[in-house]
Amino acid sequence: MSVVAEMPQNTTTPKLQQHDYPTLFEIGSKGLSAVSLSKSDVPAVDRKAAVPAELLADTTPALPEVGELDLVRHYKRLAHRCFSIDENFYPLGSCTMKYNPRINERAAAMGGFANAHPYQDDADAQGVLELLYRLRCDLAEIAGLPEVTLQPAAGAHGEMTGLMIINAYHRARGENRQTVLTPDSAHGTNPATCTVCGRASVSVKSLPNGRMDLDDLRAKTDNDTVALMITNPNTVGVFDETIADVAEILHAKGAQLYLDGANMNAILGITRPGDFGVDVMHYNTHKTFSTPHGCGGPGAGPVGVAEHLRPFLPVPQVVKKGDGTFAWCSDRPDTIGKVRSFMGQIGVLVRAYTYIRGLGSDGLRDVADKSVLAANYLAAKLKDRYPMPFPAPYAHEFITVPDFAGADEHDIAKRLIDHGIHPPTMSWPIHHCLMIEPTETESLRTLDRFVEVMLSIADEIESNPEVVRGAPHTTPVGRLDEVTASRKPNVRWRPE
Ligand SMILES: Cc1ncc(COP(=O)(O)O)c(C=O)c1O
């Protein structure tokens, strides 16, 4: 491969503005290439004779032709435009954007894990199988539930798997229950899961303190109730201490308690869902146990179940045999079947295992303690300028509903970008809110800087609201019409 600059024959120097770099088409020039291959000694094939006519395009695609260095710079420049946890504080509530230890990446890239073939014989894949087996045992221990499947590929997929298991359980008892209860603060994936699984979701009210309204729960739980899907700590950032009562109300009617474990970060090593009455739960390993997961992936959503639901778990399950070796086992007659191709999201699972083992049980407890401490520290520092609708103490995140005359939550979120801080989650789970989750991995210095920036924005709204309303001012693209941008995204470059 040549690394010597090739001079374009007919390019005109594009005019650069600070953020306005040209596309590859614009910097390219006919005949340039980022690779120089040696001459082929394979005889040329007559394309037309070799490929059926209907599969042949009339013209070759108009791909940009560009030299190696320009290509590298182009992608490097694009990469610098990304907002990432490696570069910026990312207090995106509910998403647990924590630092991803590099050791996890190293483990996931090891040949035995990264190059394992899904059809490899068990005997040739003992390392991967042992890791998966150990991970499922660790997750079971952390949840206080006897068995875990690692198959689901994300939190929402875990929810679907969990609800399928619960449906199978009711069916096995000759029942055809149809209603799933979800709190009014539920994550959108919970009611969506109900629909995907052919069940109706019914909303249960929350109290002003963010806990579940037990009277409303009692009134809505009956012999048609499949389950309650609850997140705890919940999406308004509070741990509902009435959870054991919630479990009792459901169990008295034969219904199941499903825990959306996306917020497990706050309770690791402090309490275990199985101990407070949960029958099924999913983890978001890509939040609680790290994994770079911005922009929708990748993830893994293992599901843990109580003893009476074990027969319905997906197959195959990784098991340890009597001789100490590991294998895939499909011997589970009442299983709901397979919910994902091959063995699950191996790379994410290796990261989760590395994270869990790297920290150990004391370290996991420390994660929860520090994530809660960080959230409550920020809330205490901000509460005089940023009203909080739910009373402290909070779990690992908290909600503020800013109340300024000159700018709203949207403007504040955009102004944070100018300070190199990712916007918090906005307008969910309640209108006009910002949901802030610092995670345990941020230093006191970063937390203090965030407070300083938030307070400076509060001052700015009072003195110079136009600046806040016009933010961001430092990004390649300024304030967008977000409805148009998300409904009619224009992401394709076309020649003029
Ligand atoms: C509370 C809660 N439940 C479920 C999910 C869904 O998880 P996933 O995005 O992995 O499908 C999320 C994701 O943010 C969440 O915050």
The ligand as a Gaussian input file, in Angstrom:
#p B3LYP/6-31G(d) Opt

LIG

0 1
 C      -35.883000       1.941000      32.498000
 C      -35.495000       1.337000      31.162000
 N      -36.080000       0.194000      30.761000
 C      -35.767000      -0.375000      29.591000
 C      -34.851000       0.181000      28.730000
 C      -34.590000      -0.464000      27.400000
 O      -33.290000      -0.954000      27.273000
 P      -32.605000      -1.118000      25.856000
 O      -32.363000       0.260000      25.333000
 O      -31.353000      -1.877000      26.117000
 O      -33.552000      -1.892000      24.982000
 C      -34.215000       1.371000      29.103000
 C      -33.249000       2.008000      28.185000
 O      -32.841000       3.127000      28.305000
 C      -34.544000       1.979000      30.355000
 O      -33.961000       3.104000      30.763000

